[in-house]
């Protein structure tokens, strides 16, 4: 069976997003600084960047797809007409909506049956490839708490946000084992296996 | 001039100690799990363990020396008659006390003049060697906030404590650059240079 992976960038003080997330600033105040490693050092971090998008199917929370605020039935995501996923993306939501087919192989499916239903559908779609929990932090916490993630790949940015959304708040009884570590001056990559 | 270094072990969710620190449990509930890497993998982590004790002088907070609770004038530390420092250790406190000379070269000096006074005395004592901020988290935060640390060496244990004393709460405007990363299955070591 394919593995369930999760890539997430956090600050050194554990925040996956800054405070006051909004549709104008989906990563919150200061949150874009988390991702300098992706934009300023694309070559040094090529393997990790490719790893983020290598899955055969993705799952994301409704805020990652649509941001906070009222649900907009016509919203098409943040990624333009050709999103970088090139695979099925299952969006957790309470709103039923027809699948949204984008260019380049990305189709957003809206799942109202909860995280296990989304995972079952994503596994089916991914075939032998991995399923990636794409975010945001709340969705990752739900999957971690349910024991459904096999590998957590943290990308730790050397910044202190001081406030925002913490990745690991309220997630207890995790058994983690680091298996690989590397980095640049803008990020430290750590792979953790979740031990059952 | 010698550098000011700081080694600190934290959990993946950023705690340097668990909740409810006491004289019976100075690292708080679950806090001893932070240090498994030192006790269970001494050989794999030999360089980092030696690095922690390589300084020419140390500075520690009163809680690290004496634990929380009333100040005991006769307390001789947690480390037995031959502490592992083998160098002068400057203890931040509001209580004046004569220097306490232990076996093996460790002498505890009690400094009532604040963190800069302690650092000046430690630099003098260290000569060309480094000065180490030994902990605890509150003392490290004070030195970080004052811009007085040159190298922060974090040892990130793959555990989630969920509560306790966070290293980086309330420390803003840090500019950090990771310079070295390594690890084992019980710890991830990251060296950060503090950028002025």
Interface residues (C-beta under 8 A of the other chain):
Chain A: X12 X13 X14 X154 X156 X158 X159 X160 X162 X166 X167 X168 X169 X170 X171 X172 X173 X174 X176 X177 X178 X179 X181 X182 X183 X184 X185 X187 X188 X190 X192
Chain B: X12 X13 X14 X154 X156 X158 X159 X160 X162 X166 X167 X168 X169 X170 X171 X172 X173 X174 X176 X177 X178 X179 X181 X182 X183 X184 X185 X187 X188 X190 X192
